[in-house]
Structure formats: structure tokens, C-alpha cells
């Protein structure tokens, strides 16, 4: 699960919300799961100086497929449950509408918002 803006874990299930430009998705996966979050997911927790120094001394453990009791065809591209059919770049954003306020700016803004069905 990637690019989540909210994450919660309950009873062996991780749930999250992914906000897109046009839609919001609610996702759910059973544990164990790999999750990535956006900068909007909550407050960052910064380690103390003591924690940083302790982390530098910890050994890095490396595991191979045998350690994880996995076969090569269960991981990577061969083991992927999804496939990307195509990808396209987002169109460039337009500059928008600039309103010069000569006493009618509020009215023009209200008309624009009503036209977009925001109000």
C-alpha cells in the first residue's frame, strides 16, 4: 500500500486512505504488509541524539530468500499480483484565471465558484 495519508492497524489488518487528484481510495490489507505514507500522514517523530547514536551501533541484518522461506518465483516481477499496463504523464497545470479587482473581484469570484459548482 503506497502513498497513504492515513494509516491504522487493528486485529491484524492495516487500513489506509490514499488521496488522489480526483478521488479518495480506502485500502485494506492483512498483515504482514508494506506501507508507505505521504508527508500528510501525521507528525514526524524525530529520534533523540541518544537514539541516533544507538542506531549507528546496531548491526544491519540481511536476509535472503531461503531465510524467508520463499521461492524466487514468489518475489519480484514474477511474483507480483499486479501489473502496470500503461503510464502517462499528468498534463501540465494551466496558469489559471487572473482577476484584476476593480470593485467587481468578489462578484467574479462568486460567479466562478458557482460555475464550478463549489457554491
ABEGO torsion letter per residue (X at the ends): XBGBABBBBBGGBBBBBBBBAABBBBBBBBOBBBBBBBAAAEBBBBBBAAAAAAAAABBBBBBBAAAAGBBAAABEAAABABBBABBBBBBBBBAEBBBBBAGAAAAAAAAAAAAAGAX
